[in-house]
Amino acid sequence: MKKFLIGLGVVALLGFLAVMYVFSVKRSFVTQEHKIVTLQKKSQNSLSTMTNDLKSKGFVEGRYVKMLEMALDKLSSARKLNGALAVVNAIKEDNPEVSDDILKGIMNAIGGHYAKFESDQNATLDAVKILRDQTDPDNPILGDIAKYYGFPRINLDDYDKVVMSKAATKAFQTGELEAVNPFEESKAEKE
């Protein structure tokens, strides 16, 4: 009888631990979904903050608007501070009257904000990949728990995107990277 009670206690303990494991995994999936949504909002906030920061510093007034738009497009392809430096140098060559302080301010603001934006986007993509892997139906145990509870409950495709310039999108579609001329007029400007 004593062995039976010990056996029953062990089975009950294992059952309890299994149930706790399932609820822990479920909670983990919920937490990961919340993290993905939050990271996406942080990316949006970073982009908005960059625009507001540039506007508040007076960089986006008058004729500087087109220069800034060209710099942003160029940077969104390069996504590195040295890309900003290259754009600023090109702007300076064609517009020597623009003060160095304004160009440095543009470069620093854009470079810093893009670094934050890129970091936020990368964190979102990483979090989406982890949740995809864990909720994959072919993943033993985790995939079964995810399927039973209906995870993922958010559409991961909505969060598995990278914000890119038109030039970068075209390069990925065609497999060719064209040289970017930041001073070329856009089709909208020509019309």
C-alpha positions as CSV (number, residue, x, y, z in Angstrom):
1,M,0.0,0.0,0.0
2,K,2.9,2.4,0.8
3,K,4.4,1.8,-2.6
4,F,1.1,2.4,-4.2
5,L,0.7,5.8,-2.5
6,I,4.2,6.8,-3.3
7,G,3.6,5.8,-7.0
8,L,0.3,7.7,-7.0
9,G,2.1,10.8,-5.4
10,V,4.8,10.6,-8.1
11,V,2.2,10.4,-10.9
12,A,0.2,13.3,-9.4
13,L,3.4,15.4,-9.1
14,L,4.4,14.7,-12.7
15,G,0.8,15.6,-13.8
16,F,1.0,18.8,-11.8
17,L,4.4,19.7,-13.3
18,A,3.1,18.9,-16.9
19,V,0.1,21.2,-16.4
20,M,2.3,23.9,-15.0
21,Y,4.6,23.6,-18.0
22,V,1.8,23.9,-20.4
23,F,0.5,27.1,-18.7
24,S,4.0,28.5,-18.6
25,V,4.5,27.9,-22.3
26,K,1.1,29.5,-23.0
27,R,2.1,32.6,-20.9
28,S,5.4,32.7,-22.8
29,F,3.5,32.9,-26.1
30,V,1.3,35.7,-24.8
31,T,4.3,37.6,-23.6
32,Q,6.1,37.2,-26.9
33,E,3.1,38.5,-28.8
34,H,2.9,41.5,-26.6
35,K,6.7,42.1,-27.1
36,I,6.3,42.0,-30.9
37,V,3.4,44.5,-30.8
38,T,5.4,46.8,-28.5
39,L,8.6,46.6,-30.6
40,Q,6.5,47.5,-33.7
41,K,5.2,50.6,-31.9
42,K,8.8,51.5,-30.8
43,S,9.8,51.4,-34.5
44,Q,7.0,53.6,-35.4
45,N,7.8,56.0,-32.6
46,S,11.5,56.1,-33.6
47,L,10.6,57.1,-37.1
48,S,8.1,59.7,-35.8
49,T,10.6,61.1,-33.3
50,M,13.2,61.5,-36.1
51,T,10.8,63.6,-38.2
52,N,9.7,65.7,-35.2
53,D,13.2,66.2,-34.1
54,L,14.3,67.4,-37.5
55,K,11.3,69.7,-37.7
56,S,11.9,71.1,-34.2
57,K,15.5,71.9,-35.0
58,G,14.4,73.9,-38.1
59,F,16.1,71.6,-40.5
60,V,13.0,71.1,-42.6
61,E,12.2,74.7,-43.6
62,G,12.1,76.1,-47.1
63,R,14.6,74.8,-49.6
64,Y,16.1,72.3,-47.1
65,V,13.0,70.1,-47.4
66,K,14.1,68.6,-50.7
67,M,17.7,68.2,-49.5
68,L,16.4,66.4,-46.4
69,E,14.1,64.1,-48.4
70,M,17.0,63.2,-50.7
71,A,19.2,62.5,-47.7
72,L,16.5,60.4,-46.0
73,D,16.0,58.3,-49.2
74,K,19.7,57.8,-49.6
75,L,20.1,56.9,-45.9
76,S,17.2,54.5,-46.0
77,S,19.2,52.5,-48.6
78,A,22.5,52.8,-46.8
79,R,21.1,52.8,-43.3
80,K,24.5,53.7,-41.9
81,L,25.9,57.0,-40.5
82,N,28.7,56.9,-43.2
83,G,25.8,57.0,-45.7
84,A,24.6,60.2,-44.1
85,L,28.1,61.6,-44.3
86,A,28.3,60.8,-48.0
87,V,24.9,62.5,-48.6
88,V,25.9,65.5,-46.6
89,N,29.1,65.9,-48.5
90,A,27.3,65.6,-51.8
91,I,24.7,68.2,-50.7
92,K,27.6,70.5,-49.7
93,E,29.3,70.1,-53.0
94,D,26.2,71.2,-54.9
95,N,25.1,73.8,-52.3
96,P,28.1,75.4,-50.9
97,E,26.0,78.2,-49.4
98,V,24.4,75.8,-46.9
99,S,26.0,76.2,-43.5
100,D,28.1,73.4,-42.1
101,D,26.2,73.6,-38.9
102,I,22.9,72.8,-40.6
103,L,24.5,69.9,-42.5
104,K,26.1,68.5,-39.4
105,G,22.8,68.8,-37.6
106,I,21.0,66.9,-40.3
107,M,23.7,64.2,-40.4
108,N,23.8,63.7,-36.7
109,A,20.0,63.7,-36.3
110,I,19.4,61.4,-39.2
111,G,22.2,59.0,-38.3
112,G,21.3,58.7,-34.7
113,H,17.6,58.2,-35.4
114,Y,18.2,55.7,-38.1
115,A,20.5,53.7,-35.9
116,K,17.7,53.5,-33.3
117,F,15.1,52.7,-35.9
118,E,17.2,50.0,-37.4
119,S,17.8,48.5,-34.0
120,D,14.0,48.5,-33.2
121,Q,13.3,46.9,-36.6
122,N,15.9,44.2,-36.0
123,A,14.5,43.4,-32.5
124,T,11.0,43.1,-34.0
125,L,12.2,40.7,-36.7
126,D,14.1,38.6,-34.2
127,A,11.1,38.4,-31.9
128,V,8.8,37.3,-34.8
129,K,11.3,34.6,-35.8
130,I,11.4,33.2,-32.3
131,L,7.6,33.1,-32.0
132,R,7.3,31.5,-35.5
133,D,9.9,28.8,-34.6
134,Q,8.2,28.0,-31.3
135,T,4.7,27.9,-32.7
136,D,5.6,25.9,-35.8
137,P,3.3,22.9,-36.0
138,D,6.4,20.7,-36.7
139,N,7.9,21.8,-33.4
140,P,7.3,18.9,-31.0
141,I,5.4,19.8,-27.8
142,L,5.6,23.6,-28.2
143,G,3.9,23.4,-31.6
144,D,1.2,21.2,-30.2
145,I,0.6,23.6,-27.3
146,A,0.5,26.5,-29.7
147,K,-2.0,24.8,-31.9
148,Y,-4.2,23.8,-28.9
149,Y,-4.4,27.4,-27.7
150,G,-4.5,29.0,-31.1
151,F,-1.1,30.6,-31.3
152,P,0.1,32.8,-32.8
153,R,-3.0,34.9,-32.2
154,I,-1.5,37.9,-34.0
155,N,-0.7,37.9,-37.8
156,L,3.1,37.6,-37.7
157,D,3.2,38.6,-41.4
158,D,2.0,42.1,-40.3
159,Y,5.1,42.4,-38.1
160,D,7.7,40.6,-40.3
161,K,8.3,43.6,-42.6
162,V,11.2,45.9,-43.1
163,V,10.7,49.6,-43.9
164,M,12.8,50.3,-47.0
165,S,13.2,53.0,-49.6
166,K,11.8,52.5,-53.1
167,A,15.3,52.0,-54.4
168,A,16.0,49.3,-51.9
169,T,12.7,47.5,-52.6
170,K,13.5,47.6,-56.4
171,A,17.0,46.3,-55.8
172,F,15.6,43.3,-53.8
173,Q,13.0,42.6,-56.5
174,T,15.5,42.8,-59.5
175,G,18.7,41.7,-57.8
176,E,20.4,44.9,-59.1
177,L,21.4,47.9,-57.1
178,E,21.4,51.1,-59.2
179,A,23.6,54.1,-58.3
180,V,21.5,56.6,-56.3
181,N,21.7,60.2,-57.4
182,P,20.3,62.2,-54.5
183,F,20.0,65.3,-56.6
184,E,17.9,63.8,-59.4
185,E,14.4,65.2,-59.5
186,S,11.7,62.7,-58.7
187,K,8.9,62.0,-61.1
188,A,6.5,63.9,-58.9
189,E,8.7,67.0,-59.0
190,K,9.0,66.9,-62.8
191,E,5.2,66.9,-63.3
